């Protein structure tokens, strides 16, 4: 799968990301680096430990990474999760975290199919 197909599969914005990062090689480099990003796992662990400050930071960080890389679906669900925990509020709706984890997993699967 090429980069444009990857972005189509994950519901991302390839054109905007390409414009922001200047060339396809840079986009591909940062997309592939996402495979090693521990933010979603850290968010998951913080939520399990009920460390709402760390969970909020994780959700907020993931939202920024998703926005910068043009991962629109992940950005949208992480933005909702971030707002739900703003002010270090406990996560009352587990489905918000589940949605983030599902999008993260879909992105990681798609990255593994990149040429």
N, C-alpha and C positions, 0 to 999 in steps of 0.2 A: 504494500500500500504506500502511495506517495503522501506527501505532507498535506496536499489539498484534500485528498480522500480521508486522511486521518481527521482533519478538522470537520469535514462533513459528517463523519461517523460519530464524533463526540458532541456535535452541535456547537462547534466553536466558530470563531470569526477569524478565518485565515487571512483575509485581505487586510483587516485592521492590524492584526499581529505582525504581518509582514511589513506593513508601513511603519509600525512602531519600532521593530527590531532591525529594520533596514535591508536585510537580505535573507534568503531562504536558509542558508547555512547557519546563520545565527538562530533563527527560529528552531530549526531542527536540533541544534546543540542544546538549547534551553528546554525544549520539549523532552528530549532524551534524559536530561538531568533530573527531570521531575520523577523519574523512576526511583531515584535515590532520596527523594525528599521525605523526611520523616514526619512532616507536620500533621498529616491525617492520623497516623498511628499515635503521635503524641496527644492529639486532641481526644482520640478514643480512650487512651489510658487515663488522661486527666478526668474525663467524664466518669469513667469507672471508679476512680478514686474520689469522686465528688470534689475535685479541686477546681472550683468554678472560675477562679481567676486564671489558672493555666488553660482551662478549656476555652474560655473567652479569647485569650491570646492566640491559641491555636486556630480557632475559627476565624478570627480576624486576619491572621497571617495567611491562612489558606485562601481567604477571600481575595487578598491582595495578589497572591501568586496566580490564582485563577484569572483574575482580571488582566494582569500583565501578560499572561500567556494566551489570552483569548479563549479560555475554557469557559464559555458562557454558561453552560448548564451548571457546572461546578460553582462558578461565581454566584449564580442566582441562589442556589440552595445554601451555600455557605454564608451569603449575606443575610438570609432569613435566620439562620442559626446564630450568627453573630448578634443580630438585634434581639433575639430571644434571650440571650445571656448577657446582654450589655448591663453593666453595673454589677457584674459577678453574680447575677441571678442564677439559681439552680435551673438545670434543664428540666422542664416539666413535660415536654413532648419529645419522647425518644425518637419519634419518626423523623424529626428534623435532622438528628445526627445520622440516622439510617440513610436518609436521602443523600447526605454528603458522602458517606462511605460508599454508597452505590455508584455515585458519579466518579469518585476517586478510583474505584475498581474498574469501571468502564474505560477510563482514561489510561490506566496502567495496562489493561489488556490491549487496547488499540496501539499504544506505544510499542508493545512487543511485536506488533505486526508491521511496524514502519520499515521501509527499505533502508 
